[in-house]
Amino acid sequence: MNDFLNDNYIKPPLGLIPKRFYDQRVKVERFNEVCGAIARYYDARLKIKIEWIEEYNELVDYMNKSEREERLREVY
């Protein structure tokens, strides 16, 4: 307790964001990019690449699974 009141107390360096949070953030960013690309092609009345739709579906599955797991963590 005295360490916090002591002017000589040195805070530890900033650590690292947990991997699962980092991975989730990256997936959300990619999801937004894919949705944006699909929307732009849709608005321009261009064919949407099947790879984009497949990736969109994979990301939706990931995000739904992640959301369910997060709700379970809140319960327990």
Backbone as JSON Lines, residues from 0, in Angstrom:
{"i":0,"aa":"M","n":[0.83,-1.19,0.0],"ca":[0.0,0.0,0.0],"c":[0.87,1.25,0.0]}
{"i":1,"aa":"N","n":[1.95,1.22,0.75],"ca":[2.83,2.37,0.8],"c":[3.5,2.64,-0.54]}
{"i":2,"aa":"D","n":[3.66,1.6,-1.36],"ca":[4.29,1.79,-2.67],"c":[3.49,2.77,-3.53]}
{"i":3,"aa":"F","n":[2.19,2.75,-3.41],"ca":[1.36,3.65,-4.21],"c":[1.49,5.1,-3.76]}
{"i":4,"aa":"L","n":[1.79,5.28,-2.52],"ca":[1.95,6.63,-1.98],"c":[3.37,7.13,-2.14]}
{"i":5,"aa":"N","n":[4.28,6.24,-2.4],"ca":[5.7,6.58,-2.53],"c":[5.97,7.18,-3.9]}
{"i":6,"aa":"D","n":[6.65,8.31,-3.94],"ca":[6.99,8.95,-5.22],"c":[7.96,8.13,-6.04]}
{"i":7,"aa":"N","n":[8.65,7.2,-5.43],"ca":[9.65,6.39,-6.13],"c":[9.04,5.16,-6.81]}
{"i":8,"aa":"Y","n":[7.73,4.98,-6.67],"ca":[7.07,3.82,-7.25],"c":[7.11,3.93,-8.77]}
{"i":9,"aa":"I","n":[7.57,2.87,-9.42],"ca":[7.66,2.84,-10.87],"c":[6.6,1.89,-11.39]}
{"i":10,"aa":"K","n":[5.74,2.4,-12.28],"ca":[4.69,1.57,-12.87],"c":[5.34,0.61,-13.86]}
{"i":11,"aa":"P","n":[4.82,-0.6,-13.93],"ca":[5.35,-1.53,-14.94],"c":[4.98,-1.03,-16.33]}
{"i":12,"aa":"P","n":[5.73,-1.45,-17.34],"ca":[5.41,-1.02,-18.71],"c":[4.07,-1.59,-19.16]}
{"i":13,"aa":"L","n":[3.5,-0.95,-20.14],"ca":[2.24,-1.42,-20.71],"c":[2.44,-2.81,-21.29]}
{"i":14,"aa":"G","n":[1.51,-3.68,-21.04],"ca":[1.61,-5.07,-21.51],"c":[1.02,-5.23,-22.9]}
{"i":15,"aa":"L","n":[0.42,-6.36,-23.12],"ca":[-0.1,-6.73,-24.43],"c":[-1.59,-7.04,-24.32]}
{"i":16,"aa":"I","n":[-2.37,-6.59,-25.29],"ca":[-3.79,-6.91,-25.32],"c":[-3.93,-8.43,-25.47]}
{"i":17,"aa":"P","n":[-4.84,-9.05,-24.72],"ca":[-5.02,-10.5,-24.85],"c":[-5.31,-10.9,-26.3]}
{"i":18,"aa":"K","n":[-4.75,-12.0,-26.72],"ca":[-4.84,-12.44,-28.12],"c":[-6.28,-12.57,-28.6]}
{"i":19,"aa":"R","n":[-7.15,-13.09,-27.76],"ca":[-8.53,-13.27,-28.21],"c":[-9.2,-11.94,-28.5]}
{"i":20,"aa":"F","n":[-8.87,-10.89,-27.75],"ca":[-9.43,-9.57,-28.03],"c":[-8.83,-8.99,-29.31]}
{"i":21,"aa":"Y","n":[-7.53,-9.2,-29.5],"ca":[-6.88,-8.73,-30.72],"c":[-7.47,-9.43,-31.94]}
{"i":22,"aa":"D","n":[-7.58,-10.75,-31.86],"ca":[-8.12,-11.52,-32.99],"c":[-9.54,-11.08,-33.31]}
{"i":23,"aa":"Q","n":[-10.33,-10.83,-32.28],"ca":[-11.71,-10.41,-32.49],"c":[-11.75,-9.04,-33.16]}
{"i":24,"aa":"R","n":[-10.89,-8.14,-32.72],"ca":[-10.86,-6.8,-33.32],"c":[-10.48,-6.86,-34.79]}
{"i":25,"aa":"V","n":[-9.49,-7.7,-35.12],"ca":[-9.08,-7.86,-36.51],"c":[-10.21,-8.43,-37.35]}
{"i":26,"aa":"K","n":[-10.91,-9.42,-36.81],"ca":[-12.04,-10.03,-37.53],"c":[-13.15,-9.01,-37.77]}
{"i":27,"aa":"V","n":[-13.43,-8.18,-36.78],"ca":[-14.47,-7.17,-36.93],"c":[-14.07,-6.16,-38.01]}
{"i":28,"aa":"E","n":[-12.81,-5.75,-38.01],"ca":[-12.34,-4.83,-39.04],"c":[-12.46,-5.45,-40.43]}
{"i":29,"aa":"R","n":[-12.08,-6.71,-40.56],"ca":[-12.18,-7.39,-41.85],"c":[-13.65,-7.53,-42.27]}
{"i":30,"aa":"F","n":[-14.52,-7.86,-41.31],"ca":[-15.94,-7.97,-41.59],"c":[-16.46,-6.65,-42.17]}
{"i":31,"aa":"N","n":[-16.08,-5.54,-41.56],"ca":[-16.52,-4.23,-42.05],"c":[-15.98,-3.95,-43.45]}
{"i":32,"aa":"E","n":[-14.74,-4.35,-43.72],"ca":[-14.16,-4.17,-45.05],"c":[-14.92,-4.99,-46.09]}
{"i":33,"aa":"V","n":[-15.21,-6.24,-45.77],"ca":[-15.93,-7.12,-46.7],"c":[-17.33,-6.57,-46.95]}
{"i":34,"aa":"C","n":[-18.02,-6.15,-45.89],"ca":[-19.37,-5.59,-46.06],"c":[-19.33,-4.34,-46.93]}
{"i":35,"aa":"G","n":[-18.31,-3.51,-46.72],"ca":[-18.18,-2.3,-47.52],"c":[-17.96,-2.6,-48.99]}
{"i":36,"aa":"A","n":[-17.09,-3.58,-49.26],"ca":[-16.82,-3.95,-50.65],"c":[-18.07,-4.53,-51.32]}
{"i":37,"aa":"I","n":[-18.78,-5.38,-50.6],"ca":[-20.01,-5.96,-51.14],"c":[-21.02,-4.85,-51.43]}
{"i":38,"aa":"A","n":[-21.18,-3.92,-50.5],"ca":[-22.14,-2.83,-50.68],"c":[-21.76,-1.95,-51.87]}
{"i":39,"aa":"R","n":[-20.47,-1.65,-52.04],"ca":[-20.05,-0.83,-53.17],"c":[-20.33,-1.51,-54.49]}
{"i":40,"aa":"Y","n":[-20.04,-2.8,-54.57],"ca":[-20.3,-3.54,-55.81],"c":[-21.8,-3.66,-56.06]}
{"i":41,"aa":"Y","n":[-22.57,-3.87,-55.01],"ca":[-24.02,-3.96,-55.14],"c":[-24.58,-2.63,-55.67]}
{"i":42,"aa":"D","n":[-24.13,-1.52,-55.06],"ca":[-24.6,-0.2,-55.48],"c":[-24.23,0.11,-56.92]}
{"i":43,"aa":"A","n":[-23.07,-0.4,-57.37],"ca":[-22.63,-0.16,-58.74],"c":[-23.22,-1.18,-59.71]}
{"i":44,"aa":"R","n":[-24.06,-2.07,-59.18],"ca":[-24.69,-3.14,-59.97],"c":[-23.65,-4.02,-60.67]}
{"i":45,"aa":"L","n":[-22.59,-4.32,-59.92],"ca":[-21.56,-5.22,-60.41],"c":[-21.73,-6.58,-59.74]}
{"i":46,"aa":"K","n":[-21.24,-7.61,-60.4],"ca":[-21.28,-8.94,-59.81],"c":[-20.39,-8.96,-58.57]}
{"i":47,"aa":"I","n":[-20.89,-9.6,-57.54],"ca":[-20.13,-9.72,-56.29],"c":[-19.38,-11.04,-56.34]}
{"i":48,"aa":"K","n":[-18.09,-10.96,-56.06],"ca":[-17.25,-12.16,-56.13],"c":[-17.69,-13.18,-55.08]}
{"i":49,"aa":"I","n":[-17.79,-14.42,-55.51],"ca":[-18.24,-15.49,-54.62],"c":[-17.3,-15.63,-53.41]}
{"i":50,"aa":"E","n":[-16.01,-15.33,-53.62],"ca":[-15.05,-15.41,-52.51],"c":[-15.42,-14.43,-51.4]}
{"i":51,"aa":"W","n":[-15.92,-13.27,-51.79],"ca":[-16.33,-12.28,-50.8],"c":[-17.52,-12.78,-50.0]}
{"i":52,"aa":"I","n":[-18.48,-13.38,-50.69],"ca":[-19.66,-13.91,-50.01],"c":[-19.26,-15.04,-49.06]}
{"i":53,"aa":"E","n":[-18.36,-15.9,-49.5],"ca":[-17.9,-17.0,-48.65],"c":[-17.19,-16.45,-47.42]}
{"i":54,"aa":"E","n":[-16.33,-15.45,-47.62],"ca":[-15.62,-14.86,-46.48],"c":[-16.6,-14.16,-45.55]}
{"i":55,"aa":"Y","n":[-17.57,-13.47,-46.12],"ca":[-18.62,-12.83,-45.32],"c":[-19.3,-13.87,-44.43]}
{"i":56,"aa":"N","n":[-19.71,-14.98,-45.03],"ca":[-20.4,-16.03,-44.27],"c":[-19.51,-16.61,-43.18]}
{"i":57,"aa":"E","n":[-18.23,-16.8,-43.46],"ca":[-17.29,-17.3,-42.44],"c":[-17.17,-16.31,-41.29]}
{"i":58,"aa":"L","n":[-17.07,-15.02,-41.63],"ca":[-16.94,-14.0,-40.6],"c":[-18.22,-13.89,-39.76]}
{"i":59,"aa":"V","n":[-19.38,-14.02,-40.39],"ca":[-20.65,-14.0,-39.65],"c":[-20.68,-15.16,-38.66]}
{"i":60,"aa":"D","n":[-20.28,-16.34,-39.12],"ca":[-20.23,-17.51,-38.22],"c":[-19.29,-17.25,-37.05]}
{"i":61,"aa":"Y","n":[-18.11,-16.72,-37.33],"ca":[-17.13,-16.42,-36.29],"c":[-17.7,-15.42,-35.28]}
{"i":62,"aa":"M","n":[-18.29,-14.35,-35.8],"ca":[-18.8,-13.3,-34.91],"c":[-19.98,-13.79,-34.08]}
{"i":63,"aa":"N","n":[-20.85,-14.6,-34.66],"ca":[-21.97,-15.15,-33.89],"c":[-21.47,-16.09,-32.8]}
{"i":64,"aa":"K","n":[-20.49,-16.91,-33.14],"ca":[-19.91,-17.83,-32.16],"c":[-19.23,-17.04,-31.04]}
{"i":65,"aa":"S","n":[-18.49,-16.03,-31.42],"ca":[-17.79,-15.19,-30.45],"c":[-18.77,-14.48,-29.52]}
{"i":66,"aa":"E","n":[-19.86,-14.01,-30.1],"ca":[-20.89,-13.34,-29.31],"c":[-21.54,-14.29,-28.3]}
{"i":67,"aa":"R","n":[-21.82,-15.52,-28.75],"ca":[-22.41,-16.52,-27.84],"c":[-21.45,-16.84,-26.7]}
{"i":68,"aa":"E","n":[-20.17,-16.99,-27.03],"ca":[-19.17,-17.3,-25.99],"c":[-19.06,-16.16,-24.99]}
{"i":69,"aa":"E","n":[-19.13,-14.93,-25.48],"ca":[-19.03,-13.77,-24.6],"c":[-20.23,-13.72,-23.65]}
{"i":70,"aa":"R","n":[-21.42,-14.02,-24.15],"ca":[-22.6,-14.05,-23.29],"c":[-22.48,-15.14,-22.23]}
{"i":71,"aa":"L","n":[-21.9,-16.29,-22.6],"ca":[-21.7,-17.37,-21.63],"c":[-20.71,-16.95,-20.54]}
{"i":72,"aa":"R","n":[-19.67,-16.22,-20.93],"ca":[-18.69,-15.74,-19.93],"c":[-19.36,-14.8,-18.94]}
{"i":73,"aa":"E","n":[-20.29,-13.99,-19.43],"ca":[-20.99,-13.03,-18.54],"c":[-21.86,-13.78,-17.53]}
{"i":74,"aa":"V","n":[-22.44,-14.89,-17.94],"ca":[-23.32,-15.65,-17.05],"c":[-22.51,-16.3,-15.93]}
{"i":75,"aa":"Y","n":[-21.33,-16.82,-16.27],"ca":[-20.53,-17.53,-15.28],"c":[-19.57,-16.61,-14.7]}
